[in-house]
Amino acid sequence: MSFDSVRFQNPPAELRGAPFWSLNHDLTDHDRLRDYIDAFEEMGIGGYHLHVRCGLKNPYLEKDFLEAVSAARDYGASKGMLSYLYDEDTWPSGFAGGAVTRELTHRRRWVELRKGRPDEVKNECRQPLCAYRIELNRQGLREGHQRISFDEAEDMDWFLTRVIEGDSDRFNGAAYLNNLDPAAVQAFIDSTHEVYLKQFGGSFPKDVPAIFTDEPQLAGNSTLHTSFEGQMQLAWTDDLRESFENAYQVELLDILPEVVWPGIEGPSPWRWRYCDHISERFASAFADGLGGWCEKHGIALTGHMMAEDSLSGQVACIGECMRHYRSFQIPGIDILCDVYKPVTAKQAVSVARQDGRAAVMSELYGVTNWDFPFSGHKRQGDWQAALGITLRVHHLSWLSMEGQSKRDFPASIGPQSPWYKEYPVIEDHFARVAAAMTEGKALVRIGVIHSVESAWMRRGINMLDDPYMSKLSHQFSQGVAGLLDAGLDFDFIAESLLPRQERSTEQPELQVGEMAYQVVVIPELETLRESTLLSLQRFIDRGGEVVVMGGIPERCNGEKSDLPARMLAGATLIHSDTVSLVQALEPWREISILTCHRSLFKQVNTQLRQCGEERILFCANRAEEKSNTHPWRNPELMNGCIRIRGCWIVKELNTADGSEEACSYHQANGWTEVPWDLYPQSHRLLRLTPGEGSAVLPKFSWEIQGVCPEPDTVSPAEPNVYLLDRAAWKLNDEAWQAPEDSLVTQRKLAEKFSWPDWGQPYSVKDPGDPQQVTRRFEINCVGDFREIKLVCERLKSASLRLDGKALEVNPDGWWVDRDLPTMKLPELKEGSHHLEITLSLNAVDRHLEWCYLIGNFAVETRGAHAKLIPSGAGIFWGDVVPQGLPFYGGNLEYEFRIEVSESGYYALQCARFGGALLRVFCEGRDCGPVISAPWRVELGALDAGVHTVCICAYGNRYNSFGPLHNHRPDWVWWGPDSWYGTPAERNEIWQFQPSGILRAPLLERREELGSSLLKS
């Protein structure tokens, strides 16, 4: 096996991203679908997930919907693109848009435990089970308990009630699925997967490779705040008592208090048994059910579980995540916000490696907002690729921006963003990284026992369990970060999966499926399975190394036992800190990332793969520096290096064009070192061939020649924008209300008329009486303005009056999105004008959206006030928001001239800009993009004299559509609520983001420092 250079140069579609494509509108317009697929093709994307979101107007999984899916698939296939399916109407997966859970039979269940007799009467959704008299000591530890009749209990006993979930707008008036019940899951498969199978004629084509399941979950296992009072719930299903008794020969209701309250001797083993039983029932019903169906029908199950990124989240919502991945042909994760969560990736990637799965998916970029730049796309994708992610599912690309869709957890990764045609810069990079990182097999020598089963032991009573859970969670996350920061790659080992994964061997290795670990780490745990102990004992007997942090666990299968101490007698004990762990694992090190001072650089993730005799190494620097910060200037990180065990001839794999290039390196003392200036968000992709040699490429420095002069012209690529967000309003013939943000008005109306927030338009059976809502916007003009267009959603059904005069509604096009129609307004003379817009709202057409004026004008804002002013004043370097373009979200072209005093090789450093990226042209020649540090683009060899430079600054729509009244600088969860907030969280003064090129670029000249190249 050797590295496939052709595949690297031209990666297939399955290695390119496949965004969530929001099917959130009327899907009968197939031309619109095809146009969007054309845009995806322009973006370099390999496919798309046909993903239902809020706003769908066609009944889910019925004729019009399925015909749209087929039309999209047919057109995508004609372009060599992949159509991934999605198994739900919005999320979480399981309720089939409500079809499976209209009746109570398949609805989610739980038991509610509360202190004091509940007020609720017995009904079809609430059935009393029993009550408990709990004996507690002063610390709140359980000393004993008695199960008693619900009816005979005293009012201040503890009462247990079985609850079936009621109707919810979130589930189209139905409820979520009982994922512990195989029959309920089968009903979900019958109503969803089988429908898709029939639509495709009984077999899935190769260009329909997978079906995505999203955030399946249990009824959350909550906790009591204190031992003495409160209310909590535990996941349940109707035959849980029966299956639990079959497993443990005990009546579950008899021992349930031991699941909740720790005793004098600590947590009861029944906590462990309950969590293990619930986890297995969930995995066997849902993941095994869906995965088995997919395996049978030649399509991959992909997607991710709920709350996979923390120990407490897993215990609460799914039991444990790794157990579920056994049934995913493409295991997956979800990374929301721009956060670093290596645990999430390592869990899925570990099972994929062990089970020999070729791909691992990540749903990423979600809730990062309109202004998430290309540097963020690269940084977030890079560290995940280094940890083993091969398929990126971009969150999110909207078919329509109508109504609340435009606030549906952006980023908006599609043609509504003005940078979309530049996206191959990102997509080509990741496709080639994926091509390299799916060659051969990951070289991992370290296995780490996962901590989740010890977390099962510490969840029930917050006041008693939280100190232990917090310590366990901290050690868990710190251990993962410590290993990765030290350049020590590892895989998690799931105790629940190990018995089926372990393979016999005579080697001093623990063979877990396709992976063989030479050393196994046991973090500071409370319990281990007996099956795990037996595996580790055999491993030690074969000469394998087990490292135990902090102390040997005192429990086996949740029960106090001396078995761990006896069976791990041959293990190495170390302190529980990460420094001790890294030192203990030093013999198994393959990679180090070092600064110029030879200290470990801790913000790089790496993956090393064995490909025949060769190796492929990917290093991703996740250090963050956005384009609106200072230029990258940290001499401490210059002249760093990558240190690789062994003697290797090194070549650089260029992800921009697919080429293979020479690379500086040298060998010493059995290690190979590759120089690396550790720029934030940079990466290295290296091909390593066994052999002795070295190479030194020319070195040079960049010397600043000066600041570029002011631009001669700055040309917006689109009309300017004036936001109409604040309006006086009235309902029907009622009195006028004071001016306010239209989105706030809409929420008031939704509350007044009980309009749904989440329910799909197609699911609304009775839209209710129409309500006429009139808004009156004030438009202040300094000068006369012609050729101004109004942008207003649902324009065809609106009534318009300008300064009291009715206007004929005549839509003439659209702006940004097809559901943002435009029409020309009469001339706006100098002074103040009032534009009245009347729309009919109901439970289906329930959104009252911002409106806009677009045209040739400038905008001046002062506080919460804006006015149109004549355009024509020059735009200079700096934020364009106060230069007449506060609401503008399109691209800008800056043209200027530089004078070069002597011939040489030159570059521009464009260190500060507000937008997605820059692209630089010199004398009409494309010099390339600027997306990350050191924010430099090379102009090439220039003769002495004057040269024309053009910089295209690619914008974003934040200042047009973003949460402009959100006054929470700490806000990171960008979704619908971000546009509203409490009065304290809102600011009527627009909260703009800087836009344009924020400082003058610097002209740099390259100075050669050396020119020798020693070929190996």
Summary of the structure (lengths in Angstrom):
residues: 1016
radius of gyration: 30.7
end to end distance: 22.9
largest distance: 98.1
contacts: 3540
relative contact order: 0.09
helix: 26%
strand: 31%
